[in-house]
Amino acid sequence: MTGYARVDGAVAIDRLGQTWTWGWELKSVNARGLDLRCRVPSGSERLDAEARKVLAGRLIRGSVSAQLSIQGAEVTRSPRINRALLDDIMVLQEQLEAEGSVFPSPPRLDVLLTIRGMIDEGEAQPLDDDERATLEGAAMIGLATALGQLVTMRTEEGRRLHGVLGDQLASLEGLLGQAREVTNGQVDTLQERLRAQLNEILQASPPIAEERLAQELAIIATKADVREEIERLSAHLEACQDLMASGEPVGRRLDFLCQELNREANTICSKSADLTLSGVGLEMKSVIEQFREQIQNVE
């Protein structure tokens, strides 16, 4: 099932005079099972396992990507002159002047500022254990919020799909009724077909033994009768309706039932001796395939 969620937050680190921001981005697309992919920044690797556990606790199916970003930014930051480097340059200036290597001249500020390392913004101070725990705790609370948004979006998609799947099951029920009507009206046709095949068998030379004849007739009768397939189709459709009404994750079970529906429809088409019934069977296969495609989107 598809979905998207984004949640951002911030934590003030008073000791450093900084505000650290975090953000979760969740994406979900269709998949046969549950495929979780998490990306967390360096230093927060332990959140990977925690995030996977949280996601797996509420999601059953889908390819889900969860990405966490963490950034630290000072509230105030003033540039500072690297005094040690400046003193070294001034000493070198005096030495070169004393040696006569350069003409005495006061150093220009604009030139000094272009020297690499002259402006020192200070090294970023790392978070201590308590500060990182506070930041990561806030991020995990944010993950729960983002996951709730993702689940809500997927649930809305599920409601829409429920209507589509219900219509397709209703179409299959109608086609199943047509198949029953055609089958019930085929008694005379089947009897005539059996008589013709029986005559062919009786005219065989040498004559067929009675035991073999009984077996052949049983095979012919079985191949011509699709009532069992129709009843199994009816049972599978009822099971689909029950699953959709259960309110539970049923995507995989519906996927299995689709295979059984398609199997019975294939058998009806192969055994049918009537063009009308064959047409109904082919239409069933078409609707079942549409049903199967939509089920891939269902958790």
C-alpha positions as CSV (number, residue, x, y, z in Angstrom):
1,M,0.0,0.0,0.0
2,T,1.2,3.5,-0.8
3,G,1.7,6.4,1.7
4,Y,3.9,9.3,2.7
5,A,4.6,11.1,5.9
6,R,7.0,13.8,7.1
7,V,7.5,15.0,10.7
8,D,10.1,17.5,11.9
9,G,11.2,18.7,15.3
10,A,13.9,20.5,17.3
11,V,15.7,20.1,20.6
12,A,17.5,23.0,22.4
13,I,20.9,22.0,23.8
14,D,21.5,24.7,26.5
15,R,25.1,23.7,27.3
16,L,26.2,24.4,23.7
17,G,23.8,27.2,23.0
18,Q,22.6,25.2,20.0
19,T,19.3,24.0,18.6
20,W,19.4,20.5,17.0
21,T,16.7,19.6,14.4
22,W,15.5,16.2,13.4
23,G,13.2,15.0,10.7
24,W,11.6,11.7,9.7
25,E,10.5,10.9,6.1
26,L,8.4,7.8,5.5
27,K,7.5,6.4,2.1
28,S,5.5,3.2,1.4
29,V,4.8,1.4,-1.9
30,N,3.3,-1.9,-2.8
31,A,5.1,-5.2,-2.1
32,R,4.1,-8.8,-1.5
33,G,5.6,-8.8,2.0
34,L,7.0,-6.3,4.4
35,D,10.4,-4.8,3.3
36,L,11.8,-2.2,5.7
37,R,14.7,0.1,4.8
38,C,15.9,2.5,7.4
39,R,18.6,5.2,7.1
40,V,19.9,7.0,10.2
41,P,22.7,9.5,10.5
42,S,26.2,8.6,11.8
43,G,26.2,8.4,15.6
44,S,22.6,7.3,15.9
45,E,23.0,3.8,14.5
46,R,21.2,2.2,17.5
47,L,18.0,3.9,16.3
48,D,17.9,1.7,13.2
49,A,16.9,-1.4,15.2
50,E,14.4,0.6,17.3
51,A,12.8,2.2,14.2
52,R,12.4,-1.2,12.5
53,K,10.7,-2.6,15.6
54,V,8.3,0.3,15.7
55,L,7.5,0.1,12.0
56,A,7.0,-3.7,12.1
57,G,4.7,-3.3,15.0
58,R,2.1,-1.6,12.9
59,L,2.8,-2.5,9.3
60,I,2.2,-6.0,7.7
61,R,2.8,-5.4,4.0
62,G,4.6,-2.9,1.8
63,S,8.1,-1.7,0.9
64,V,8.7,1.0,3.5
65,S,11.5,3.5,3.5
66,A,12.3,5.5,6.7
67,Q,14.9,8.2,6.7
68,L,16.0,10.2,9.7
69,S,18.0,13.4,9.4
70,I,19.7,15.2,12.3
71,Q,21.4,18.6,12.2
72,G,22.9,20.8,14.8
73,A,23.0,24.6,14.4
74,E,24.3,27.2,16.9
75,V,21.8,29.8,17.9
76,T,24.6,32.5,17.9
77,R,28.0,32.2,16.4
78,S,30.6,35.0,16.2
79,P,33.7,34.7,14.1
80,R,37.0,34.9,16.0
81,I,40.5,35.8,14.9
82,N,43.0,33.0,15.2
83,R,45.4,34.9,17.5
84,A,48.1,32.4,17.4
85,L,48.3,32.5,13.6
86,L,48.2,36.3,13.6
87,D,51.1,36.5,16.1
88,D,53.2,34.1,14.0
89,I,52.6,36.2,10.9
90,M,53.5,39.4,12.8
91,V,56.8,37.8,14.0
92,L,57.6,36.7,10.5
93,Q,56.9,40.2,9.2
94,E,59.4,41.7,11.7
95,Q,62.0,39.1,10.9
96,L,61.8,39.7,7.1
97,E,61.9,43.5,7.7
98,A,65.0,43.1,9.9
99,E,66.7,41.0,7.2
100,G,65.8,43.6,4.6
101,S,63.8,41.0,2.6
102,V,60.7,43.2,2.6
103,F,60.1,46.9,2.9
104,P,58.7,47.9,6.3
105,S,54.9,48.3,6.0
106,P,52.0,47.7,8.3
107,P,50.1,44.5,7.5
108,R,46.7,45.1,5.8
109,L,43.7,43.6,7.5
110,D,41.9,42.7,4.2
111,V,45.0,40.7,3.2
112,L,45.3,39.0,6.6
113,L,41.7,37.9,6.6
114,T,42.2,36.0,3.3
115,I,44.9,33.7,4.9
116,R,43.4,30.2,5.4
117,G,42.8,29.6,9.1
118,M,42.8,33.2,10.1
119,I,39.1,33.2,10.9
120,D,38.3,30.6,13.5
121,E,34.7,29.7,13.9
122,G,35.5,27.1,16.6
123,E,35.1,23.4,16.4
124,A,31.7,21.9,16.9
125,Q,31.3,20.4,20.3
126,P,29.8,16.9,20.3
127,L,26.7,16.0,22.3
128,D,27.2,14.2,25.6
129,D,25.4,10.9,26.3
130,D,22.4,12.6,28.0
131,E,22.0,15.2,25.3
132,R,22.1,12.6,22.6
133,A,19.6,10.5,24.4
134,T,17.2,13.5,24.7
135,L,17.6,14.2,21.0
136,E,17.1,10.6,19.9
137,G,14.1,10.2,22.3
138,A,12.4,13.2,20.7
139,A,13.1,11.7,17.3
140,M,11.6,8.4,18.2
141,I,8.4,10.1,19.4
142,G,8.4,11.9,16.1
143,L,8.7,8.5,14.3
144,A,5.5,7.3,16.1
145,T,3.7,10.5,14.9
146,A,5.0,10.0,11.3
147,L,4.0,6.4,11.4
148,G,0.5,7.3,12.5
149,Q,0.2,9.7,9.5
150,L,1.4,7.0,7.2
151,V,-1.0,4.4,8.5
152,T,-3.9,6.9,8.2
153,M,-3.0,7.5,4.5
154,R,-2.8,3.8,3.8
155,T,-6.1,3.2,5.6
156,E,-7.8,5.8,3.4
157,E,-6.4,4.0,0.3
158,G,-7.7,0.7,1.8
159,R,-11.2,2.1,2.1
160,R,-11.3,3.1,-1.5
161,L,-9.9,-0.3,-2.5
162,H,-12.6,-2.0,-0.4
163,G,-15.3,-0.5,-2.7
164,V,-13.4,-1.5,-5.8
165,L,-12.9,-5.1,-4.6
166,G,-16.5,-5.4,-3.5
167,D,-17.7,-4.4,-7.0
168,Q,-15.4,-7.0,-8.5
169,L,-16.6,-9.7,-6.2
170,A,-20.2,-8.8,-7.0
171,S,-19.3,-9.2,-10.7
172,L,-18.0,-12.6,-10.0
173,E,-21.1,-13.5,-8.1
174,G,-23.2,-12.5,-11.1
175,L,-21.0,-14.5,-13.5
176,L,-21.3,-17.5,-11.2
177,G,-25.1,-17.3,-11.3
178,Q,-24.9,-17.2,-15.1
179,A,-22.7,-20.3,-15.1
180,R,-25.2,-22.1,-12.9
181,E,-28.0,-21.3,-15.2
182,V,-26.1,-22.5,-18.2
183,T,-25.0,-25.7,-16.4
184,N,-28.6,-26.5,-15.3
185,G,-29.8,-26.1,-18.8
186,Q,-27.1,-28.4,-20.3
187,V,-28.6,-31.7,-19.1
188,D,-30.1,-32.6,-22.5
189,T,-26.9,-31.5,-24.3
190,L,-24.7,-33.5,-22.0
191,Q,-26.9,-36.6,-22.4
192,E,-26.7,-36.3,-26.2
193,R,-23.0,-35.9,-26.0
194,L,-22.6,-38.9,-23.8
195,R,-24.8,-41.0,-26.2
196,A,-22.6,-40.0,-29.2
197,Q,-19.4,-40.9,-27.3
198,L,-20.9,-44.1,-26.1
199,N,-21.8,-45.1,-29.6
200,E,-18.2,-44.5,-30.7
201,I,-16.9,-46.7,-27.8
202,L,-19.4,-49.6,-28.6
203,Q,-18.4,-49.6,-32.2
204,A,-14.7,-50.0,-31.3
205,S,-13.1,-53.2,-32.6
206,P,-12.3,-55.3,-30.8
207,P,-15.2,-54.6,-28.3
208,I,-14.2,-53.0,-25.0
209,A,-14.7,-54.9,-21.8
210,E,-17.6,-53.9,-19.6
211,E,-15.3,-52.8,-16.8
212,R,-13.3,-50.6,-19.2
213,L,-16.5,-49.3,-20.6
214,A,-17.7,-48.2,-17.2
215,Q,-14.5,-46.5,-16.5
216,E,-14.6,-44.6,-19.8
217,L,-18.2,-43.5,-19.2
218,A,-17.2,-42.3,-15.7
219,I,-14.4,-40.3,-17.1
220,I,-16.6,-38.7,-19.8
221,A,-19.2,-37.8,-17.3
222,T,-16.7,-36.3,-14.9
223,K,-15.1,-34.2,-17.6
224,A,-18.4,-32.9,-18.8
225,D,-19.7,-31.9,-15.3
226,V,-18.5,-28.5,-14.0
227,R,-20.9,-28.3,-11.0
228,E,-18.1,-29.1,-8.5
229,E,-16.0,-26.3,-9.9
230,I,-19.0,-23.9,-9.6
231,E,-19.6,-24.9,-6.0
232,R,-15.9,-24.4,-5.1
233,L,-16.0,-21.0,-6.8
234,S,-19.0,-20.1,-4.7
235,A,-17.2,-21.2,-1.5
236,H,-14.0,-19.2,-2.4
237,L,-16.1,-16.1,-3.1
238,E,-17.8,-16.4,0.2
239,A,-14.4,-16.7,1.9
240,C,-13.3,-13.5,0.1
241,Q,-16.3,-11.7,1.4
242,D,-15.7,-12.9,5.0
243,L,-12.1,-11.8,4.9
244,M,-12.9,-8.3,3.6
245,A,-15.5,-7.9,6.3
246,S,-13.1,-9.0,9.1
247,G,-11.3,-5.7,9.3
248,E,-7.9,-7.5,9.7
249,P,-4.8,-7.5,7.4
250,V,-5.9,-10.0,4.7
251,G,-3.9,-9.2,1.6
252,R,-1.9,-12.4,1.5
253,R,-4.9,-14.6,2.2
254,L,-6.9,-12.9,-0.5
255,D,-3.9,-13.4,-2.8
256,F,-4.0,-17.1,-2.2
257,L,-7.8,-17.3,-2.8
258,C,-7.3,-15.5,-6.1
259,Q,-5.1,-18.4,-7.2
260,E,-7.9,-20.8,-6.3
261,L,-10.5,-18.8,-8.1
262,N,-8.4,-18.7,-11.2
263,R,-7.8,-22.4,-11.0
264,E,-11.5,-23.2,-10.9
265,A,-12.2,-20.7,-13.7
266,N,-9.6,-22.4,-15.8
267,T,-11.1,-25.8,-15.2
268,I,-14.6,-24.6,-16.2
269,C,-13.2,-23.2,-19.5
270,S,-11.3,-26.4,-20.3
271,K,-14.3,-28.7,-19.4
272,S,-17.0,-26.6,-21.0
273,A,-18.8,-28.0,-24.0
274,D,-20.9,-24.9,-24.4
275,L,-19.8,-21.6,-26.0
276,T,-21.9,-19.6,-23.6
277,L,-20.3,-21.3,-20.6
278,S,-16.9,-20.8,-22.1
279,G,-17.6,-17.1,-22.5
280,V,-18.7,-16.9,-18.9
281,G,-15.5,-18.7,-17.8
282,L,-13.3,-16.3,-19.8
283,E,-15.1,-13.3,-18.3
284,M,-14.5,-14.7,-14.9
285,K,-10.8,-15.1,-15.6
286,S,-10.7,-11.4,-16.7
287,V,-12.4,-10.2,-13.5
288,I,-10.3,-12.4,-11.3
289,E,-7.2,-11.0,-12.8
290,Q,-8.4,-7.5,-12.1
291,F,-9.2,-8.5,-8.5
292,R,-5.7,-10.0,-8.1
293,E,-4.0,-6.9,-9.4
294,Q,-5.9,-4.8,-6.8
295,I,-5.1,-7.2,-4.0
296,Q,-1.4,-6.5,-4.4
297,N,-2.2,-3.0,-3.0
298,V,-3.9,-4.5,0.1
299,E,-2.3,-5.1,3.5
